[in-house]
C-alpha cells in the first residue's frame, strides 16, 4: 500500500510490550479529543475519544489520558500486537469551531516480532 | 451499510485538467468533510459542510470547490489541477441526528497525481 507520512516520528515496540503515543495540543478552548489509527493505504479509523471534562478513558486494550494543565494527550496500547502497526493521529475539536477536527502530524508505530 | 464511499480510487491528471472527486455516505450524517493528506503531514481540512445546503472553507481551500448535492453526497472539484495538488484525498462524515459524538468516519481515499 501507499506509504503515508514518510517523515513521521516512529515508535518501535516489541510485540507484547505496552506502547505510549504522545500528542501535544495548543488550544485551551479544545473540548473534545480523538485518536485515529491509519493503516497503509486506508482511511483513518476511530480508536477512542475523550471529552475535556475527563482525565482518562479506557477501551479495549487502549487508554487515553488527558492532562489539560500541560495540554497533553496520550494513547496507551496494552500488549501491542503486530496488527497495531500503523500511523496514529490525535485530533482536537475547538469549542467555538463547530464540529471540525484539527489533526496532529501523526506517529508511526512499528511492532517488532 | 457501506459507510463512506469515494470514487475514483486512483487518478492521474495533467496540469490544467479538471476533475471531480465523489463522496457519499449512508449513515444519515449531517456533516461532511474533505481532507488532503501529504507525506509527512497529518490531515488538512479543505472544505466542510456542516449540514445540507451549507459549505465552508477549511484550512487549505485554494484551488478547490465543493458541492453538497444532497444529504448523502459531497463532491470536491479541481478546476485546473496543479502538481501541488498531488495528494491523497479523504472524505469523512459525522454528526448523526440525536448523537453526541464528534467522531468522523472516513472513506478509503482517492490517490491523485498531477503531472
Interface residues (C-beta under 8 A of the other chain):
Chain A: X2 X3 X4 X5 X6 X7 X8 X32 X34 X36 X41 X42 X43 X44 X45 X46 X49 X89 X91 X93 X98 X99 X100 X101 X102 X103 X104 X105 X106
Chain B: X4 X31 X33 X35 X37 X39 X40 X41 X42 X43 X44 X45 X48 X50 X58 X88 X90 X92 X94 X95 X101 X102 X103 X104 X105 X106 X107 X108 X109 X111
